[in-house]
Amino acid sequence: MERITEINAMNQRAEMVRRQGRTIGLVPTMGFLHQGHLSLVRMAKAACDFVVVSIFVNPTQFAPGEDLEDYPRDLERDEALLKAEGVDVVFFPSPLAMYPQGSSTTVSVGEEMTRRLCGQSRPTHFNGVTTVVAKLFHMVKPHQAFFGQKDAQQLSIVRKMVRDLNFDLEVVSGPIVREEDGLALSSRNVYLSEAERREALVLSRSLAFAREMVAKGTRDSEEIILGMRSLVEKAASARVDYIAIVDPVDLKPLERIEETALVALAVYVGKTRLIDNWLMEEKNVAHHV
Ligand code: AMP
């Protein structure tokens, strides 16, 4: 496995692979890898000839006061994990290489999508995400880029950017990987104390509760959201940031669950903000009606 830190070198490597007629798969990450990341790497390996995993803790998607400095990092361990998966390149650019002095251009899909859900408490976050993802697409030139359903809003926004800006690549999503007890894997789970780790289960439990309500025929979003909220609030250390039921493509709120819907929530458990979601596909609703 090759480690590339220079953008020129990444560009040249990507050009060479493309000239050879081989397909490139990109898995963008912020490192401190877990099985959620590795499941995307395996999807990329299965679908593409040449797999690049980027590790970049992107400063522009953190607001002042968020956890940029504290964000967990372990490049050595990450590289060992990626090597074992047969990854071709780990792309590890420095913040200065990514954002040289004077760099000022940003990419935004617009407030309609970036100010909802997580964008209410993190209004600048998704512009940082789309800017760095657009840059990574130019640097790595992937045929396919792999993103987790775990970050459902990010996925919808990246898909929108790819459509709006005519990126010639396919966005592929992978399912949420969870701990055995239901907690969605996240690099930020290391922030949780033992007691908070137990209480963090309210996220996945409230989604299971929503699933049950839908299975029993409830279609009214507000009723489902209220039920979820009261379940989350039973945990002493939990504070709801938002619970929402939206269209997964444009993220607009749905009053009723009729076809496909995204049930998404963010909850502070102690000081740690966790997110989780359930993407309800049309076929499941039809099945329950
Ligand atoms: P991050 O390093 O947190 O920026 O995540 C990098 C990629 O891994 C994103 O596309 C995430 O959606 C994805 N990811 C993170 N956690 C999970 C998970 N538990 N299951 C599946 N994908 C995940």
py3Dmol code that shows the C-alpha trace and the ligand (Angstrom):
import py3Dmol

protein = """\
ATOM      1  CA  MET A   1       0.000   0.000   0.000  1.00  0.00           C
ATOM      2  CA  GLU A   2       1.287   3.392  -0.999  1.00  0.00           C
ATOM      3  CA  ARG A   3       0.937   6.478   1.225  1.00  0.00           C
ATOM      4  CA  ILE A   4       0.484   9.672  -0.802  1.00  0.00           C
ATOM      5  CA  THR A   5       0.550  13.077   0.878  1.00  0.00           C
ATOM      6  CA  GLU A   6       1.174  15.390  -2.083  1.00  0.00           C
ATOM      7  CA  ILE A   7      -1.739  16.456  -4.254  1.00  0.00           C
ATOM      8  CA  ASN A   8       0.342  16.415  -7.454  1.00  0.00           C
ATOM      9  CA  ALA A   9       1.450  12.858  -6.745  1.00  0.00           C
ATOM     10  CA  MET A  10      -2.170  11.793  -6.141  1.00  0.00           C
ATOM     11  CA  ASN A  11      -3.248  13.424  -9.389  1.00  0.00           C
ATOM     12  CA  GLN A  12      -0.518  11.690 -11.361  1.00  0.00           C
ATOM     13  CA  ARG A  13      -1.218   8.312  -9.789  1.00  0.00           C
ATOM     14  CA  ALA A  14      -4.934   8.659 -10.621  1.00  0.00           C
ATOM     15  CA  GLU A  15      -4.146   9.691 -14.211  1.00  0.00           C
ATOM     16  CA  MET A  16      -1.897   6.677 -14.616  1.00  0.00           C
ATOM     17  CA  VAL A  17      -4.507   4.233 -13.286  1.00  0.00           C
ATOM     18  CA  ARG A  18      -7.140   5.728 -15.589  1.00  0.00           C
ATOM     19  CA  ARG A  19      -4.811   5.503 -18.609  1.00  0.00           C
ATOM     20  CA  GLN A  20      -4.403   1.803 -17.843  1.00  0.00           C
ATOM     21  CA  GLY A  21      -8.179   1.484 -18.197  1.00  0.00           C
ATOM     22  CA  ARG A  22      -8.650   0.595 -14.528  1.00  0.00           C
ATOM     23  CA  THR A  23     -11.483   1.902 -12.362  1.00  0.00           C
ATOM     24  CA  ILE A  24     -10.834   3.943  -9.221  1.00  0.00           C
ATOM     25  CA  GLY A  25     -12.899   3.721  -6.033  1.00  0.00           C
ATOM     26  CA  LEU A  26     -12.591   6.428  -3.367  1.00  0.00           C
ATOM     27  CA  VAL A  27     -13.588   6.109   0.289  1.00  0.00           C
ATOM     28  CA  PRO A  28     -13.290   9.535   1.958  1.00  0.00           C
ATOM     29  CA  THR A  29     -12.782   9.381   5.746  1.00  0.00           C
ATOM     30  CA  MET A  30     -11.504  11.383   8.682  1.00  0.00           C
ATOM     31  CA  GLY A  31      -9.578   8.363   9.967  1.00  0.00           C
ATOM     32  CA  PHE A  32      -9.682   6.571  13.340  1.00  0.00           C
ATOM     33  CA  LEU A  33     -11.160   3.770  11.324  1.00  0.00           C
ATOM     34  CA  HIS A  34     -13.757   1.264  12.475  1.00  0.00           C
ATOM     35  CA  GLN A  35     -15.802  -1.492  10.852  1.00  0.00           C
ATOM     36  CA  GLY A  36     -18.198   1.090   9.357  1.00  0.00           C
ATOM     37  CA  HIS A  37     -15.336   2.575   7.320  1.00  0.00           C
ATOM     38  CA  LEU A  38     -13.966  -0.880   6.506  1.00  0.00           C
ATOM     39  CA  SER A  39     -17.344  -2.046   5.181  1.00  0.00           C
ATOM     40  CA  LEU A  40     -17.139   0.802   2.624  1.00  0.00           C
ATOM     41  CA  VAL A  41     -13.560  -0.180   1.796  1.00  0.00           C
ATOM     42  CA  ARG A  42     -14.722  -3.752   1.110  1.00  0.00           C
ATOM     43  CA  MET A  43     -17.502  -2.485  -1.148  1.00  0.00           C
ATOM     44  CA  ALA A  44     -14.962  -0.383  -3.037  1.00  0.00           C
ATOM     45  CA  LYS A  45     -12.568  -3.339  -3.351  1.00  0.00           C
ATOM     46  CA  ALA A  46     -15.361  -5.515  -4.739  1.00  0.00           C
ATOM     47  CA  ALA A  47     -16.465  -2.891  -7.291  1.00  0.00           C
ATOM     48  CA  CYS A  48     -13.265  -1.144  -8.414  1.00  0.00           C
ATOM     49  CA  ASP A  49      -9.795  -2.096  -9.654  1.00  0.00           C
ATOM     50  CA  PHE A  50      -7.914   0.503  -7.616  1.00  0.00           C
ATOM     51  CA  VAL A  51      -8.998   1.705  -4.180  1.00  0.00           C
ATOM     52  CA  VAL A  52      -7.984   4.981  -2.551  1.00  0.00           C
ATOM     53  CA  VAL A  53      -8.919   5.763   1.048  1.00  0.00           C
ATOM     54  CA  SER A  54      -8.451   9.378   2.041  1.00  0.00           C
ATOM     55  CA  ILE A  55      -7.801  10.313   5.641  1.00  0.00           C
ATOM     56  CA  PHE A  56      -8.277  14.016   6.265  1.00  0.00           C
ATOM     57  CA  VAL A  57      -9.721  15.657   9.352  1.00  0.00           C
ATOM     58  CA  ASN A  58     -11.236  18.520   7.410  1.00  0.00           C
ATOM     59  CA  PRO A  59     -10.969  21.801   9.371  1.00  0.00           C
ATOM     60  CA  THR A  60     -13.616  23.587   7.274  1.00  0.00           C
ATOM     61  CA  GLN A  61     -16.377  21.259   8.420  1.00  0.00           C
ATOM     62  CA  PHE A  62     -15.735  22.026  12.097  1.00  0.00           C
ATOM     63  CA  ALA A  63     -17.059  25.244  13.610  1.00  0.00           C
ATOM     64  CA  PRO A  64     -15.053  27.143  16.261  1.00  0.00           C
ATOM     65  CA  GLY A  65     -15.608  25.390  19.599  1.00  0.00           C
ATOM     66  CA  GLU A  66     -16.245  21.990  18.008  1.00  0.00           C
ATOM     67  CA  ASP A  67     -13.891  19.015  18.421  1.00  0.00           C
ATOM     68  CA  LEU A  68     -11.351  19.623  15.597  1.00  0.00           C
ATOM     69  CA  GLU A  69      -8.320  19.468  17.928  1.00  0.00           C
ATOM     70  CA  ASP A  70      -9.697  16.614  20.036  1.00  0.00           C
ATOM     71  CA  TYR A  71     -10.892  14.507  17.096  1.00  0.00           C
ATOM     72  CA  PRO A  72      -9.290  11.060  17.587  1.00  0.00           C
ATOM     73  CA  ARG A  73      -6.375  10.215  15.290  1.00  0.00           C
ATOM     74  CA  ASP A  74      -4.255   7.069  14.852  1.00  0.00           C
ATOM     75  CA  LEU A  75      -2.629   6.958  11.423  1.00  0.00           C
ATOM     76  CA  GLU A  76      -0.438   3.965  12.209  1.00  0.00           C
ATOM     77  CA  ARG A  77      -3.384   1.779  13.193  1.00  0.00           C
ATOM     78  CA  ASP A  78      -5.484   3.076  10.276  1.00  0.00           C
ATOM     79  CA  GLU A  79      -2.732   2.211   7.792  1.00  0.00           C
ATOM     80  CA  ALA A  80      -2.379  -1.311   9.195  1.00  0.00           C
ATOM     81  CA  LEU A  81      -6.146  -1.851   8.854  1.00  0.00           C
ATOM     82  CA  LEU A  82      -6.207  -0.519   5.283  1.00  0.00           C
ATOM     83  CA  LYS A  83      -3.175  -2.549   4.262  1.00  0.00           C
ATOM     84  CA  ALA A  84      -4.894  -5.703   5.523  1.00  0.00           C
ATOM     85  CA  GLU A  85      -7.913  -4.864   3.324  1.00  0.00           C
ATOM     86  CA  GLY A  86      -5.684  -4.633   0.239  1.00  0.00           C
ATOM     87  CA  VAL A  87      -6.170  -0.897  -0.271  1.00  0.00           C
ATOM     88  CA  ASP A  88      -3.897   0.531  -2.995  1.00  0.00           C
ATOM     89  CA  VAL A  89      -3.382   4.085  -1.740  1.00  0.00           C
ATOM     90  CA  VAL A  90      -3.960   5.889   1.531  1.00  0.00           C
ATOM     91  CA  PHE A  91      -4.208   9.563   0.648  1.00  0.00           C
ATOM     92  CA  PHE A  92      -3.214  11.695   3.614  1.00  0.00           C
ATOM     93  CA  PRO A  93      -2.904  15.344   2.591  1.00  0.00           C
ATOM     94  CA  SER A  94      -1.927  18.015   5.114  1.00  0.00           C
ATOM     95  CA  PRO A  95      -4.405  20.825   5.921  1.00  0.00           C
ATOM     96  CA  LEU A  96      -2.045  23.304   4.261  1.00  0.00           C
ATOM     97  CA  ALA A  97      -1.802  21.210   1.096  1.00  0.00           C
ATOM     98  CA  MET A  98      -5.589  20.970   0.997  1.00  0.00           C
ATOM     99  CA  TYR A  99      -6.152  24.661   1.785  1.00  0.00           C
ATOM    100  CA  PRO A 100      -3.077  26.640   0.739  1.00  0.00           C
ATOM    101  CA  GLN A 101      -2.873  30.180   1.990  1.00  0.00           C
ATOM    102  CA  GLY A 102      -5.304  32.375   0.092  1.00  0.00           C
ATOM    103  CA  SER A 103      -7.616  29.514  -0.884  1.00  0.00           C
ATOM    104  CA  SER A 104     -11.124  31.011  -0.735  1.00  0.00           C
ATOM    105  CA  THR A 105     -13.458  29.121  -3.087  1.00  0.00           C
ATOM    106  CA  THR A 106     -16.174  27.024  -1.486  1.00  0.00           C
ATOM    107  CA  VAL A 107     -18.820  24.643  -2.788  1.00  0.00           C
ATOM    108  CA  SER A 108     -22.349  24.799  -1.381  1.00  0.00           C
ATOM    109  CA  VAL A 109     -25.497  23.006  -2.478  1.00  0.00           C
ATOM    110  CA  GLY A 110     -27.512  25.800  -0.844  1.00  0.00           C
ATOM    111  CA  GLU A 111     -29.326  26.422   2.410  1.00  0.00           C
ATOM    112  CA  GLU A 112     -32.426  24.397   1.515  1.00  0.00           C
ATOM    113  CA  MET A 113     -30.438  21.256   2.266  1.00  0.00           C
ATOM    114  CA  THR A 114     -27.559  22.455   4.429  1.00  0.00           C
ATOM    115  CA  ARG A 115     -29.544  24.310   7.114  1.00  0.00           C
ATOM    116  CA  ARG A 116     -31.952  21.501   7.954  1.00  0.00           C
ATOM    117  CA  LEU A 117     -31.400  18.638  10.426  1.00  0.00           C
ATOM    118  CA  CYS A 118     -27.718  18.743  11.466  1.00  0.00           C
ATOM    119  CA  GLY A 119     -27.416  22.102   9.681  1.00  0.00           C
ATOM    120  CA  GLN A 120     -29.540  23.788  12.352  1.00  0.00           C
ATOM    121  CA  SER A 121     -26.860  23.365  14.985  1.00  0.00           C
ATOM    122  CA  ARG A 122     -23.960  23.123  12.486  1.00  0.00           C
ATOM    123  CA  PRO A 123     -24.820  25.771   9.853  1.00  0.00           C
ATOM    124  CA  THR A 124     -21.386  25.815   8.175  1.00  0.00           C
ATOM    125  CA  HIS A 125     -20.674  22.090   8.396  1.00  0.00           C
ATOM    126  CA  PHE A 126     -21.991  20.852   5.054  1.00  0.00           C
ATOM    127  CA  ASN A 127     -20.330  23.590   3.009  1.00  0.00           C
ATOM    128  CA  GLY A 128     -17.050  22.353   4.476  1.00  0.00           C
ATOM    129  CA  VAL A 129     -18.005  18.801   3.518  1.00  0.00           C
ATOM    130  CA  THR A 130     -18.980  19.588  -0.081  1.00  0.00           C
ATOM    131  CA  THR A 131     -15.898  21.762  -0.571  1.00  0.00           C
ATOM    132  CA  VAL A 132     -13.484  19.055   0.571  1.00  0.00           C
ATOM    133  CA  VAL A 133     -15.350  16.249  -1.202  1.00  0.00           C
ATOM    134  CA  ALA A 134     -15.330  18.211  -4.491  1.00  0.00           C
ATOM    135  CA  LYS A 135     -11.581  18.768  -4.055  1.00  0.00           C
ATOM    136  CA  LEU A 136     -11.005  15.072  -3.290  1.00  0.00           C
ATOM    137  CA  PHE A 137     -12.978  14.119  -6.406  1.00  0.00           C
ATOM    138  CA  HIS A 138     -10.666  16.303  -8.514  1.00  0.00           C
ATOM    139  CA  MET A 139      -7.548  14.902  -6.864  1.00  0.00           C
ATOM    140  CA  VAL A 140      -8.443  11.198  -6.880  1.00  0.00           C
ATOM    141  CA  LYS A 141     -10.620  11.106 -10.050  1.00  0.00           C
ATOM    142  CA  PRO A 142     -12.762   8.202  -8.839  1.00  0.00           C
ATOM    143  CA  HIS A 143     -15.286   6.320 -10.981  1.00  0.00           C
ATOM    144  CA  GLN A 144     -17.157   5.490  -7.795  1.00  0.00           C
ATOM    145  CA  ALA A 145     -17.144   7.180  -4.384  1.00  0.00           C
ATOM    146  CA  PHE A 146     -18.397   5.346  -1.297  1.00  0.00           C
ATOM    147  CA  PHE A 147     -20.294   7.012   1.557  1.00  0.00           C
ATOM    148  CA  GLY A 148     -22.062   5.585   4.617  1.00  0.00           C
ATOM    149  CA  GLN A 149     -25.801   5.782   5.189  1.00  0.00           C
ATOM    150  CA  LYS A 150     -24.799   6.628   8.777  1.00  0.00           C
ATOM    151  CA  ASP A 151     -24.321  10.242   7.639  1.00  0.00           C
ATOM    152  CA  ALA A 152     -27.601  10.337   5.723  1.00  0.00           C
ATOM    153  CA  GLN A 153     -27.746  14.101   5.254  1.00  0.00           C
ATOM    154  CA  GLN A 154     -24.147  14.172   4.027  1.00  0.00           C
ATOM    155  CA  LEU A 155     -25.001  11.436   1.525  1.00  0.00           C
ATOM    156  CA  SER A 156     -28.037  13.344   0.167  1.00  0.00           C
ATOM    157  CA  ILE A 157     -26.002  16.549  -0.079  1.00  0.00           C
ATOM    158  CA  VAL A 158     -23.067  14.877  -1.850  1.00  0.00           C
ATOM    159  CA  ARG A 159     -25.477  13.240  -4.312  1.00  0.00           C
ATOM    160  CA  LYS A 160     -27.027  16.675  -4.969  1.00  0.00           C
ATOM    161  CA  MET A 161     -23.607  18.247  -5.535  1.00  0.00           C
ATOM    162  CA  VAL A 162     -22.662  15.472  -7.982  1.00  0.00           C
ATOM    163  CA  ARG A 163     -25.896  16.043  -9.940  1.00  0.00           C
ATOM    164  CA  ASP A 164     -25.715  19.845  -9.872  1.00  0.00           C
ATOM    165  CA  LEU A 165     -22.028  20.081 -10.794  1.00  0.00           C
ATOM    166  CA  ASN A 166     -22.035  17.172 -13.285  1.00  0.00           C
ATOM    167  CA  PHE A 167     -19.288  15.176 -11.614  1.00  0.00           C
ATOM    168  CA  ASP A 168     -18.652  12.156 -13.816  1.00  0.00           C
ATOM    169  CA  LEU A 169     -18.789   9.532 -11.080  1.00  0.00           C
ATOM    170  CA  GLU A 170     -21.217   7.363  -9.173  1.00  0.00           C
ATOM    171  CA  VAL A 171     -21.989   7.852  -5.494  1.00  0.00           C
ATOM    172  CA  VAL A 172     -22.477   4.486  -3.784  1.00  0.00           C
ATOM    173  CA  SER A 173     -23.888   4.166  -0.264  1.00  0.00           C
ATOM    174  CA  GLY A 174     -23.231   1.480   2.331  1.00  0.00           C
ATOM    175  CA  PRO A 175     -25.519   0.422   5.195  1.00  0.00           C
ATOM    176  CA  ILE A 176     -24.991   1.552   8.797  1.00  0.00           C
ATOM    177  CA  VAL A 177     -22.677  -0.780  10.725  1.00  0.00           C
ATOM    178  CA  ARG A 178     -23.642  -1.162  14.384  1.00  0.00           C
ATOM    179  CA  GLU A 179     -22.289  -2.617  17.606  1.00  0.00           C
ATOM    180  CA  GLU A 180     -24.052  -5.794  18.699  1.00  0.00           C
ATOM    181  CA  ASP A 181     -26.320  -3.813  21.034  1.00  0.00           C
ATOM    182  CA  GLY A 182     -27.396  -1.417  18.266  1.00  0.00           C
ATOM    183  CA  LEU A 183     -25.138   1.629  18.736  1.00  0.00           C
ATOM    184  CA  ALA A 184     -24.033   2.907  15.322  1.00  0.00           C
ATOM    185  CA  LEU A 185     -20.237   2.808  15.031  1.00  0.00           C
ATOM    186  CA  SER A 186     -18.662   6.256  15.116  1.00  0.00           C
ATOM    187  CA  SER A 187     -15.143   7.549  15.693  1.00  0.00           C
ATOM    188  CA  ARG A 188     -16.734   9.847  18.297  1.00  0.00           C
ATOM    189  CA  ASN A 189     -18.001   6.933  20.435  1.00  0.00           C
ATOM    190  CA  VAL A 190     -14.607   6.995  22.217  1.00  0.00           C
ATOM    191  CA  TYR A 191     -15.693  10.248  23.893  1.00  0.00           C
ATOM    192  CA  LEU A 192     -18.459   8.415  25.824  1.00  0.00           C
ATOM    193  CA  SER A 193     -18.050   7.435  29.498  1.00  0.00           C
ATOM    194  CA  GLU A 194     -19.258   3.976  30.487  1.00  0.00           C
ATOM    195  CA  ALA A 195     -22.593   5.327  31.706  1.00  0.00           C
ATOM    196  CA  GLU A 196     -23.020   7.482  28.586  1.00  0.00           C
ATOM    197  CA  ARG A 197     -22.177   4.506  26.369  1.00  0.00           C
ATOM    198  CA  ARG A 198     -25.148   2.660  27.919  1.00  0.00           C
ATOM    199  CA  GLU A 199     -27.458   5.636  27.525  1.00  0.00           C
ATOM    200  CA  ALA A 200     -26.335   6.188  23.927  1.00  0.00           C
ATOM    201  CA  LEU A 201     -28.534   3.219  23.055  1.00  0.00           C
ATOM    202  CA  VAL A 202     -31.543   5.558  23.145  1.00  0.00           C
ATOM    203  CA  LEU A 203     -30.732   6.589  19.562  1.00  0.00           C
ATOM    204  CA  SER A 204     -31.027   3.128  18.002  1.00  0.00           C
ATOM    205  CA  ARG A 205     -33.845   2.191  20.382  1.00  0.00           C
ATOM    206  CA  SER A 206     -35.899   5.217  19.386  1.00  0.00           C
ATOM    207  CA  LEU A 207     -35.430   4.242  15.726  1.00  0.00           C
ATOM    208  CA  ALA A 208     -36.544   0.685  16.511  1.00  0.00           C
ATOM    209  CA  PHE A 209     -39.560   2.205  18.241  1.00  0.00           C
ATOM    210  CA  ALA A 210     -40.325   4.279  15.119  1.00  0.00           C
ATOM    211  CA  ARG A 211     -40.051   1.125  13.028  1.00  0.00           C
ATOM    212  CA  GLU A 212     -42.557  -0.626  15.306  1.00  0.00           C
ATOM    213  CA  MET A 213     -44.996   2.282  15.118  1.00  0.00           C
ATOM    214  CA  VAL A 214     -44.839   2.235  11.314  1.00  0.00           C
ATOM    215  CA  ALA A 215     -45.244  -1.552  11.315  1.00  0.00           C
ATOM    216  CA  LYS A 216     -48.393  -1.127  13.388  1.00  0.00           C
ATOM    217  CA  GLY A 217     -49.783   1.353  10.887  1.00  0.00           C
ATOM    218  CA  THR A 218     -48.894   4.783  12.307  1.00  0.00           C
ATOM    219  CA  ARG A 219     -48.198   7.199   9.454  1.00  0.00           C
ATOM    220  CA  ASP A 220     -48.295  10.567  11.209  1.00  0.00           C
ATOM    221  CA  SER A 221     -44.737  11.912  11.517  1.00  0.00           C
ATOM    222  CA  GLU A 222     -45.469  14.099  14.544  1.00  0.00           C
ATOM    223  CA  GLU A 223     -46.868  11.167  16.508  1.00  0.00           C
ATOM    224  CA  ILE A 224     -43.775   9.093  15.721  1.00  0.00           C
ATOM    225  CA  ILE A 225     -41.405  11.967  16.565  1.00  0.00           C
ATOM    226  CA  LEU A 226     -43.154  12.597  19.901  1.00  0.00           C
ATOM    227  CA  GLY A 227     -42.878   8.908  20.782  1.00  0.00           C
ATOM    228  CA  MET A 228     -39.191   8.882  19.914  1.00  0.00           C
ATOM    229  CA  ARG A 229     -38.544  12.066  21.856  1.00  0.00           C
ATOM    230  CA  SER A 230     -40.106  10.752  25.052  1.00  0.00           C
ATOM    231  CA  LEU A 231     -38.056   7.573  24.744  1.00  0.00           C
ATOM    232  CA  VAL A 232     -34.788   9.514  24.271  1.00  0.00           C
ATOM    233  CA  GLU A 233     -35.552  11.885  27.136  1.00  0.00           C
ATOM    234  CA  LYS A 234     -35.756   8.978  29.591  1.00  0.00           C
ATOM    235  CA  ALA A 235     -31.949   8.819  29.511  1.00  0.00           C
ATOM    236  CA  ALA A 236     -30.554  11.262  32.073  1.00  0.00           C
ATOM    237  CA  SER A 237     -27.510  12.289  30.038  1.00  0.00           C
ATOM    238  CA  ALA A 238     -29.370  12.606  26.704  1.00  0.00           C
ATOM    239  CA  ARG A 239     -30.560  15.880  25.154  1.00  0.00           C
ATOM    240  CA  VAL A 240     -32.338  15.882  21.809  1.00  0.00           C
ATOM    241  CA  ASP A 241     -30.790  18.140  19.164  1.00  0.00           C
ATOM    242  CA  TYR A 242     -33.392  17.171  16.563  1.00  0.00           C
ATOM    243  CA  ILE A 243     -35.646  14.331  15.504  1.00  0.00           C
ATOM    244  CA  ALA A 244     -37.016  14.601  11.975  1.00  0.00           C
ATOM    245  CA  ILE A 245     -38.816  12.638   9.307  1.00  0.00           C
ATOM    246  CA  VAL A 246     -37.862  13.859   5.845  1.00  0.00           C
ATOM    247  CA  ASP A 247     -37.689  12.963   2.184  1.00  0.00           C
ATOM    248  CA  PRO A 248     -34.251  11.357   1.763  1.00  0.00           C
ATOM    249  CA  VAL A 249     -33.567  13.094  -1.575  1.00  0.00           C
ATOM    250  CA  ASP A 250     -34.378  16.740  -0.814  1.00  0.00           C
ATOM    251  CA  LEU A 251     -34.537  16.466   3.012  1.00  0.00           C
ATOM    252  CA  LYS A 252     -37.886  18.305   3.177  1.00  0.00           C
ATOM    253  CA  PRO A 253     -40.042  17.359   6.180  1.00  0.00           C
ATOM    254  CA  LEU A 254     -42.773  14.784   5.574  1.00  0.00           C
ATOM    255  CA  GLU A 255     -46.020  15.183   7.506  1.00  0.00           C
ATOM    256  CA  ARG A 256     -46.908  11.589   6.833  1.00  0.00           C
ATOM    257  CA  ILE A 257     -44.902   8.503   6.006  1.00  0.00           C
ATOM    258  CA  GLU A 258     -46.286   7.292   2.711  1.00  0.00           C
ATOM    259  CA  GLU A 259     -43.395   6.015   0.643  1.00  0.00           C
ATOM    260  CA  THR A 260     -39.688   6.344   1.235  1.00  0.00           C
ATOM    261  CA  ALA A 261     -38.767   8.328   4.329  1.00  0.00           C
ATOM    262  CA  LEU A 262     -35.674   9.128   6.346  1.00  0.00           C
ATOM    263  CA  VAL A 263     -36.141   9.111  10.112  1.00  0.00           C
ATOM    264  CA  ALA A 264     -33.096  10.926  11.494  1.00  0.00           C
ATOM    265  CA  LEU A 265     -31.978  12.212  14.861  1.00  0.00           C
ATOM    266  CA  ALA A 266     -29.090  13.874  16.651  1.00  0.00           C
ATOM    267  CA  VAL A 267     -28.749  13.591  20.404  1.00  0.00           C
ATOM    268  CA  TYR A 268     -26.201  14.994  22.816  1.00  0.00           C
ATOM    269  CA  VAL A 269     -25.181  12.239  25.219  1.00  0.00           C
ATOM    270  CA  GLY A 270     -23.284  14.216  27.831  1.00  0.00           C
ATOM    271  CA  LYS A 271     -21.131  16.491  25.676  1.00  0.00           C
ATOM    272  CA  THR A 272     -20.941  14.108  22.723  1.00  0.00           C
ATOM    273  CA  ARG A 273     -23.256  14.713  19.799  1.00  0.00           C
ATOM    274  CA  LEU A 274     -24.339  11.441  18.183  1.00  0.00           C
ATOM    275  CA  ILE A 275     -26.417  10.890  15.039  1.00  0.00           C
ATOM    276  CA  ASP A 276     -28.353   7.915  13.737  1.00  0.00           C
ATOM    277  CA  ASN A 277     -31.119   7.265  11.228  1.00  0.00           C
ATOM    278  CA  TRP A 278     -33.416   4.766   9.615  1.00  0.00           C
ATOM    279  CA  LEU A 279     -34.002   4.897   5.869  1.00  0.00           C
ATOM    280  CA  MET A 280     -37.440   3.486   5.317  1.00  0.00           C
ATOM    281  CA  GLU A 281     -37.753   2.148   1.796  1.00  0.00           C
ATOM    282  CA  GLU A 282     -41.001   2.153  -0.116  1.00  0.00           C
ATOM    283  CA  LYS A 283     -41.204  -1.627  -0.234  1.00  0.00           C
ATOM    284  CA  ASN A 284     -41.161  -1.825   3.580  1.00  0.00           C
ATOM    285  CA  VAL A 285     -44.081   0.560   3.946  1.00  0.00           C
ATOM    286  CA  ALA A 286     -46.054  -1.322   1.314  1.00  0.00           C
ATOM    287  CA  HIS A 287     -45.310  -4.532   3.168  1.00  0.00           C
ATOM    288  CA  HIS A 288     -46.739  -3.178   6.412  1.00  0.00           C
ATOM    289  CA  VAL A 289     -49.860  -1.515   5.014  1.00  0.00           C
TER     290      VAL A 289
END
"""
ligand_1 = """\
23
AMP
P -16.002 9.823 8.908
O -14.618 9.300 9.078
O -16.785 9.827 10.176
O -16.046 11.114 8.141
O -16.750 8.759 8.000
C -16.234 8.379 6.744
C -17.279 7.581 6.009
O -17.624 6.423 6.767
C -18.592 8.371 5.787
O -19.094 8.114 4.486
C -19.479 7.801 6.859
O -20.844 7.877 6.530
C -19.019 6.367 6.922
N -19.396 5.769 8.206
C -19.145 6.269 9.443
N -19.690 5.485 10.392
C -20.314 4.467 9.748
C -21.080 3.337 10.165
N -21.319 3.091 11.448
N -21.569 2.509 9.231
C -21.344 2.765 7.902
N -20.623 3.806 7.435
C -20.122 4.656 8.345
"""
view = py3Dmol.view(width=600, height=400)
view.addModel(protein, "pdb")
view.setStyle({"model": 0}, {"cartoon": {"style": "trace"}})
view.addModel(ligand_1, "xyz")
view.setStyle({"model": 1}, {"stick": {}})
view.zoomTo()
view.show()
